[in-house]
Amino acid sequence: MATPLPRILQPLIVNERVNRLNVINDTFQRAFGMQKGGSAVRTQPVRRGIYDIFDSTRQIASANHPGTEAKTIARFPVGSVPYVIPRTAEKMPIPIEELNQLRPIGGPATTIDVGGEQYLLDQETNMKQTLTNLREFQIAAMLRGSYGWTANGSDGFTHAFTGGTITINFLIPAGNLSQLNMLGAGDIVGTAWDNSAAPIIRDLFAINQAFSALCGLGLTDVWLNSTVWGFVITNTEVQNLGGTSSNPVKSLVRDEERNEFVGILEAAPWVTFHITDNGLDVGGTFTRLLADTQATFTCRMTSEIVSYYECPEPVVNPTNNKLTHEVGEYYYYKMIDDPVVVELHTRFNGLPVVKIPKAIATGTVDF
């Protein structure tokens, strides 16, 4: 049973405030420019819409006999892809009477957190963090190919990387998933990477070749966790091609702030490996953003390939009762007078969009 809040924060001798969880939750959004205000973020006027597709062509113009009529050719196709931007809306009601005579979290007994001001600020900070977590979850799901929703009645939906009654699909071709039969000529990852005899370097070249055929771009980056990176650096082909008497890893740099690594192999210096074990609570369970069996291969992830769509939502400002239209993450509070309660509110409307799905390949490399 949870301890009542007044008992927790009653006057005592308190040494310090402790945070037992360091949340690193913006790895992918910063890498792809999808964070709030990022270069890949696009504001759309409404929740539902389409984007049009008009591809370049690889066709070669025909030849004609001199003095003859020009050959009639078909028009180049135009396509479109529909999208719906999902919505998140949450509120947290907090009775002020419950907070009015308490000390701040981590504060001394001689200090009173009047009206629970610091407590409310701490709660608001965590509510804001959940929206950043949601954005990161969506982008991690994009790298997996899809994610699912399970309806919880009037309480909305629960997110999951797999399963669910509703699937949010990023339209990555089936051949660019699983063992990567990208060109329809057989699986590129034919041998699991936990087998030291797997042809990992040849797999990388085959993926680069497939990207070139599918979208005209080349493989530049691989996204994986430390388990899969361990398969890579202990691989026989990686070690032999890197030089049997030297380290197969050309460089490995750690980002202390985000607890992630960037590695380059001697045998494939044209590919950047991004290694992260960061994760989030998905369905109440800590789940790494990248699975232990997964390696995601991408071309250079510019805003031509991926974007983050946001749309406005009408919100009534409780301080002046005026209607505004707020884009992306939005936070506000609302006071209720009888009894005195403050409601902390969050609103968020956003979705990552893959405009060139063939530029992403999510491989199952351990099977």
N, C-alpha and C positions, 0 to 999 in steps of 0.2 A: 504494500500500500504506500502511495506517495505521501511524504511528510508535508503538512500544511505549510504554505509559504510564510506566514507570520512566525512560525516556530523556527524556520530555517534562518530568517533574517532578524531574529530578535537580538537585542544588544548583547554582544559577547566580545572577548578579546580576539581579534582577527589579524593574522599576520600578513596575508596577501591574497590576491585573487589569482586563481590558477585556471588556465585553459588547457584541457587535456587532449584537444583534438586540433591539429594543424590541417586545415582544409586547403588543398591546392586544387583549384577548380576552374582555371582559365587557360590551360595548356593549349588546347586546340583552337579556341576562339581567337587567341592572340596570334597563333601561327598562321591562321587563315584570314586575319583581318575581320573577324566576325564578332569581336567584342563590341560593347556599347560604343557607338561612335566610330567604329572601325571602317577601314577602306572598302570592305566588301558588303557593308550594310546598306540596304536599299529600302527606302520608305515607299510603300504602295498605298494608293488612296483608299482602297477597300480590301476587305478580308479575302474575297474570292476574286480570282483573275486567271489570266493565261499569259504565257510568254510565247512569242512566235519563234519558229526555227527556220532559218534559211541558210543552208550549208554552202560552203564553197564546193567546187566540183573538181574531180580528177579526170573528167572526160577530156579526150583529145579531139580537137576540131578536125573534121573530115577534110579530104582533098577532093577537088572537082576538076573535070575537064575544062580547059580554057573555052570560053564562049558559051558555056552552058548555064542553065538556070541554077540558082543557089539551092542547096539542099535544105528542105524544111526539117527542123528539129523540134522536139518536144520542149515545153517550158520546164524550167527547173522547179522542183517541188517546194512548197511552203507547208510547214506543219505548225502545230501549237501544242502546248502542254498546260493543262489546268492545275491550279494549286488552291489550297484553302489554308489560311494562316490560323493555327490553333490559338486558343485564349486560355490564360490562367488568371483567376481572380480569387484572392484569399483575404480573410480578415481575422483579426485576433482581438476579441473583446477582453478588456482588463478593468475590473472594478477598482476605482481609485481608493475607496475606503480600505481595501485590503493592503494598499501600498503606503498609505499616508504617514504611518509612524515607523517606517522601517529604515534601517541603515542601507547605504549602497552595497552592492555585491563587492566583497573584498574590502569594504571600508571599515573604519574603527567604530566602536560603540558610541563614541561621542559625536558622531556625525549622523544627521538625519537626512535621508533622501526624500526631501519634501515632495509630496505628490507622486513619489516613485519616478521622478524625472530621469535619473540615470538608468533605472530598471527598464523604463519604456524605451530609452535609446538603445540599450543592449538588445532588447527584443526586436526592435526595428532593424538593427544591423543584421541579425540572423535572418530575418524575413527577406531582406535585400539579397543576402547570400544565397538563399534558396533559388532566386531567379537566375543568378549567375550559374548556379549548379544546373538548372534546367537547360540553359543555353549550351553548357558544356556537354550535358547528356545527349542533347539532340545532335550535336556535331559528332560526338563519338558514335552515335547510332548511324549517322550518315556514312561514317567510315566502315561500318558493319553492313550497310546496305538498306537497313530498315529498322523500325522499332514498333512496339505494339502498345495499345491501350486496352485496359479492361475496365468496363463500366462499374461504378460503385453506387448505383442508384442516384440519388440527388447529390451525393458527395463528389460527383465528377468522375475522373478516370485515374487509374494507376498506370504508371509508365513501366515498361520492361523492354530489355533488349530483344527478347524472344517471346513468342506466344502472344496472348491477348486476343480479344474479340475483334479489334480494329487494327489494321496494319497501316502504318505510314511508310510508304515505299518511295525510295529515292531514285527508282528507275534505273539502277545499275544493271546492265544486261546479265542474264543468267550465266553466260560464258565468262563473265568477269568475277564470278563468285565461286565458292567451293575450291576445287583444285585447278581452276583457271583454264578451261577449254575455250580460250578467248577467240580463236580463229576457226573453231569447229574442226580442228585436225587432231584433237586429242588433248589430254590434260598436260599443262605445262609443269605443274607440280606433281610429277608422277611418283616420286619417292619422298616420303615424309622427311622433313628437315631434322627430326631428332635422330635420323640415321646418318652417321658421319660420312657415309658414302654418297649422300644426296648431291646432285650436281647443282649446287646453289648458284654459283656464278653463271653457269649456262642458263639456269632458270631466269636470272635477272636479265640476261641478254634476250632470251625468248620473250619475256614480258615487254621489254623495250621494243622489240620487233613488232609485237602485237599492237602496242599503243600506236606505233607509227602507222600501221595499216588501218587501225580503227578510227583514229582521230587526228593523225598527222603530228602528234607530239611524242616526246620521249619520256622514259622513266627517269625521274630525278630523286624521288624520296620514298623511303619505306618506313612505315609506322608500326612499331611492335613493342612488346614488353620485354623485361629482362629474361624471362624464361626462353622466349624465342631467340633473343640475341645470344643467349648461351649456346643454342643450337648452331648459330651462324659461326661464331668464333672458334668453335671446336670442330668445325667441318673440315674434312680432309682436303677437298678441292680449294676451299678458302685459304687454308694454311699453305698448301703446295704452291698455288699461284702467287701468294704473297711473299714467298721465299721461305724455304724450309729452315733457314738459320735466323730468321727475323720474326718479329711480332707481326701477326697477320692484320693487326689493327693499326692503321696509319695514324689515326688520332681518335681520342675519346675525351670529350669535354663535358663537365658536369655543370648544370645550372643549379646553383645552391638554392636560389629562391624558390624554384619550381620543382626541385628534386627530380630532374630529368637529365638525360644524357643525349649528346649528339656524337655519333660515331661514323668513321669512314674507314673502309677496308683498303688495304694495299692492293688487293686483287680487283677492286671495282671502285676506284676513287671518284667516279662520276656519279655515284649514288650516295645520298646522305641518309643515314639510319637515325631515326628519332626513337629513343628508348624511354618509356615511361611506365611506371607501376602505379600511377595515381588512379584513384577511383572515387566512387560516390555510393551512397546508400540507394540501391535500386530495389524496390519492393521490400525495404527494411533490412536488406543484406548488403554488406560492403561488396562491391563488384568493381573489378578493374575495368577501366575504360576500354582497354584492348585485351581481348581474351588470350589465354595461354596457348591456344591453337592458331592464332590469327596473325597474319602480316598483311597490312594494307599498302598497296603500291599505288603511287600517284605520279602524275605529271606535275609540273610546277603549278601550285594551287593559287592561281590568280583569280581576280573577280570575273574574268571571262569564263572560268570553269565553275566556280561556286559563288553564291551570294547568300546573304542573310536578309530575308524579307521581313519587314515590320510594317504594321498598319495601325492607324489611330483607333482609339476607342473613346466614345463619349463618357465624360466623367463630370459630375457636379461638384464643384469646389465647395466644401462645407463652410468655408469662412465667409464667402460672399454669395453663395447659392447660384453661381453662374456656371453655365455649361462650357466645358472646354473639350478639346479632342487631343488626347495624349498618345504619343507614339512610343513603342517599346516598353521598357520598364518604367513604371510610375508608382509613386508611393505617396500616401496621404493619411491623415488621421481625422477621425470624426468624434466629436464630443456628444454624449448623451447625458441629459441633466437629471433624470429621476429614475433610478439612482444614478450617481455620477459614474459614468463608464467612459473610457476612451477606447475607440476601435482603431486599430492599426490596419491599414488596407494596402494591398499590392495589386497591381494590374500589369499584365504582360501579354503581348501579342507578337509572336515571332516564329520563324521557321527557316532552317537552312534549305537552300535550293541548289541542286546540282544541274547546271545548265549543259554540261558536257559529261553525261554519265559514263561514257566510254573511256574517260580519262582517269577513272578510279577502278582498281581491281582489288577486291578483298579476298585473299587466299586463305584456305584452310591448309596450313603447312605442317600440322601434326595430326595424324589420323591413324 
